[in-house]
Amino acid sequence: MSKYETTLVEDLAKLINEHNLAEIEYDTEGLRLRVTRVPSQGFMPPPPPVFAQAVSAPVNSAAPVAAANEKSAPEIKGEAIKSPMVGVVYTSPEPNSAPYVSVGDTVSADQTLFLVEAMKTFNPVKAPRSGKVVQILVSDRSPVEYDQPLLILE
């Protein structure tokens, strides 16, 4: 492993610890690295999921429950703008300045929506097309994963 690759692995490990990530992946021409956090007490599998079922509900009553869930969560139409990499998302250019975009804003193609910091490099996330910001799914300075939805554009 070259000195560059060793430094890169160390930087990725620091990002994992700083942002409490389970793993981080770096991919560029000719080099692909994946760094995974190993718990200090050894591997402990997650607890199995617990499924609860109402005693009075008949087994065939899944349809009314699904219909009730659909009514409580309105469907949001639009395109999800996703993170191009693992890192930390910034919603504004500076700590005490206004955010790049807010819900209800109309944006133009190639307008900066967020910055994603990875390895001390700030990468702009730009709007692929013009549209209206319907929902912002992340908060400032929060860790994000590759392909994680950041914003819904109508």
C-alpha positions as CSV (number, residue, x, y, z in Angstrom):
1,M,0.0,0.0,0.0
2,S,1.4,3.4,-1.0
3,K,1.8,6.3,1.4
4,Y,-1.1,8.1,-0.4
5,E,-3.4,5.0,0.1
6,T,-2.3,4.8,3.8
7,T,-3.1,8.4,4.4
8,L,-6.4,8.0,2.5
9,V,-7.4,5.1,4.7
10,E,-6.5,7.0,7.9
11,D,-8.6,10.0,6.7
12,L,-11.6,7.7,5.9
13,A,-11.3,6.1,9.4
14,K,-11.3,9.6,11.0
15,L,-14.5,10.5,9.0
16,I,-16.2,7.2,10.3
17,N,-15.3,8.1,13.9
18,E,-16.2,11.8,13.6
19,H,-19.6,11.2,12.1
20,N,-20.4,7.8,13.8
21,L,-20.8,6.0,10.4
22,A,-20.8,2.2,10.1
23,E,-18.7,2.2,6.9
24,I,-17.4,4.5,4.2
25,E,-16.5,3.8,0.6
26,Y,-14.1,5.8,-1.7
27,D,-14.1,5.0,-5.4
28,T,-12.0,6.7,-8.1
29,E,-10.3,5.7,-11.3
30,G,-8.1,2.7,-10.4
31,L,-8.7,2.8,-6.6
32,R,-11.6,1.6,-4.6
33,L,-11.5,1.5,-0.8
34,R,-14.1,0.5,1.8
35,V,-13.4,1.2,5.5
36,T,-15.8,-0.5,8.0
37,R,-16.1,0.2,11.7
38,V,-15.7,-2.8,13.9
39,P,-17.3,-2.4,17.4
40,S,-14.7,-2.4,20.2
41,Q,-16.5,-5.3,22.1
42,G,-16.6,-7.4,19.0
43,F,-19.4,-8.1,16.6
44,M,-22.9,-8.1,18.1
45,P,-25.7,-8.7,15.6
46,P,-28.7,-6.4,15.9
47,P,-31.6,-7.6,17.9
48,P,-34.3,-9.4,15.9
49,P,-37.2,-7.2,14.9
50,V,-40.3,-7.4,17.1
51,F,-43.6,-7.7,15.3
52,A,-46.8,-6.8,17.2
53,Q,-50.2,-7.8,16.0
54,A,-53.5,-6.6,17.6
55,V,-55.3,-9.5,19.2
56,S,-58.7,-8.3,18.2
57,A,-57.8,-7.7,14.5
58,P,-58.6,-10.6,12.2
59,V,-55.7,-11.8,10.0
60,N,-57.3,-10.5,6.8
61,S,-57.5,-6.9,7.9
62,A,-54.2,-5.7,6.3
63,A,-56.0,-3.6,3.7
64,P,-57.8,-1.2,6.1
65,V,-54.5,-0.6,8.0
66,A,-52.7,0.2,4.7
67,A,-55.4,2.6,3.7
68,A,-55.2,4.3,7.1
69,N,-51.4,4.7,6.7
70,E,-51.8,6.2,3.3
71,K,-54.2,8.9,4.6
72,S,-51.9,9.9,7.4
73,A,-48.8,10.3,5.2
74,P,-49.6,12.5,2.1
75,E,-47.8,11.4,-1.0
76,I,-45.1,13.8,-2.1
77,K,-44.7,14.1,-5.8
78,G,-41.4,15.1,-7.3
79,E,-37.8,14.0,-7.9
80,A,-35.5,13.1,-5.1
81,I,-32.1,14.9,-5.3
82,K,-29.6,12.4,-3.8
83,S,-26.2,12.7,-2.2
84,P,-23.4,12.0,-4.7
85,M,-21.1,10.7,-1.9
86,V,-20.7,9.8,1.8
87,G,-19.9,12.9,3.8
88,V,-21.4,15.8,5.8
89,V,-24.1,18.0,4.2
90,Y,-24.1,21.7,4.6
91,T,-27.3,23.7,3.8
92,S,-25.6,27.1,3.7
93,P,-22.3,28.5,2.4
94,E,-21.2,29.7,5.9
95,P,-22.3,28.8,9.5
96,N,-24.5,31.9,10.1
97,S,-25.7,32.6,6.6
98,A,-29.0,31.9,4.9
99,P,-29.5,28.4,3.5
100,Y,-28.9,27.8,-0.2
101,V,-32.6,26.9,-0.6
102,S,-35.8,26.7,1.5
103,V,-39.1,24.8,1.1
104,G,-41.1,26.7,-1.5
105,D,-38.2,28.2,-3.4
106,T,-38.0,27.9,-7.1
107,V,-34.6,26.8,-8.3
108,S,-32.9,26.9,-11.7
109,A,-30.9,24.1,-13.4
110,D,-27.3,23.9,-12.0
111,Q,-28.2,26.1,-8.9
112,T,-26.3,24.9,-5.8
113,L,-28.6,23.2,-3.3
114,F,-26.1,21.9,-0.8
115,L,-22.5,21.2,-0.2
116,V,-21.3,17.7,0.8
117,E,-17.9,17.6,2.6
118,A,-15.8,14.5,2.1
119,M,-12.2,14.4,3.1
120,K,-11.9,18.2,3.6
121,T,-13.3,18.8,0.1
122,F,-16.6,20.6,-0.4
123,N,-18.6,19.3,-3.3
124,P,-21.6,21.2,-4.5
125,V,-24.9,19.4,-5.1
126,K,-26.6,21.2,-7.9
127,A,-30.2,21.1,-9.2
128,P,-30.4,18.9,-12.3
129,R,-33.3,21.0,-13.6
130,S,-35.5,23.9,-12.7
131,G,-38.3,23.3,-10.2
132,K,-39.8,24.0,-6.9
133,V,-38.4,22.8,-3.6
134,V,-41.1,20.7,-2.0
135,Q,-39.3,19.1,0.9
136,I,-35.8,19.2,2.5
137,L,-34.9,15.9,4.0
138,V,-31.6,16.7,5.8
139,S,-30.5,19.1,8.4
140,D,-27.3,21.2,8.4
141,R,-24.1,19.5,9.2
142,S,-25.7,16.0,9.4
143,P,-23.9,12.9,8.0
144,V,-25.2,11.6,4.7
145,E,-24.7,8.3,2.8
146,Y,-24.2,7.8,-0.9
147,D,-27.5,8.0,-2.8
148,Q,-29.4,9.3,0.3
149,P,-32.3,11.6,-0.7
150,L,-31.5,15.2,0.3
151,L,-34.4,17.2,-1.2
152,I,-37.6,16.7,-3.2
153,L,-37.8,18.8,-6.3
154,E,-41.2,19.2,-8.0
